[in-house]
Amino acid sequence: MRTSNHLIGVLNFLTFLLSVPILGGGIWLSSRANNTDCLKFLQWPLIIIGVSIMVVSLAGFAGACYRNTFLMRLYLVVMFVVIAVLIGFIIFAYVVTDKGSGRRVMNRAYLEYYLEDYSGWLEERVASDSYWGKIGSCIRDSRVCSRMGRTINGVPETAEMFYVRHLTPIQSGCCKPPTECGYVYQNETVWNLGSGLMGANADCTRWSNDQEQLCYACNSCKAGVLASLKKSWRKVSVINIVVMILLVIVYIVAYAAYRNNKRMDNDEPYGEARMTKAQPSAFHL
């Protein structure tokens, strides 16, 4: 009995440790929500799941130390629900970020982003006028565009230097006009009308050299946010999948140890207990 309780205690401690990467992923998404991705609800499910695993692990650890059957049963039931929720969240994250990616542009190192390449629940939420007002203000306040400026030996970078930069999705979508519009580079966030025809893209008329406007109202900016979210979620999902697999393994071993504890509480020797109880000896010393 003591060995099984020690095993369950160790497994609960491991489960507690496994909750740290999940909680860390949620906190990382939260930090990006405040200054990069600007979508402030996606991190909360991860944080809640991480905290839940921590609390349940402590309950299971206490149940193992004090041989509290109720706490052990509570641990197994709640942990099963948490694992199921984590699996559902991982599937949801992949489904809502499945579509869309940047397009390559001739003579440019950076990608450009188009809202029509994205679809589904997340795209509808980000693109909605009521929600985009908050996201656009967040991007503007983060000063992501004003920090794009570079100087080489005290000289501002030229157009040729800018074209070979690898911009983030938000920098590409929100801080400059689409290449097809034909604007002429002056600096990272100032582009003047070219001598040719303007492209048919509606974002061409939405672009403004006003540093408080830029392309924050553009569909390319919305697409850039979606692309940035996709990258962030995919990084966190890889960690979640690894942790989920380890949690399932730990849960199976903990359940087996719990069943073994029940056998020992019922005075059932492991292996031949059922046969012995089914056909008890007629003689007892």
Helices and strands as residue ranges (DSSP letters): H 2-35, H 44-66, H 69-96, E 103-104, E 111-112, G 115-117, H 121-127, H 129-142, G 146-148, E 151-152, E 155-156, H 159-163, H 169-174, G 179-181, E 184-187, E 190-192, H 203-206, H 219-265, H 273-278
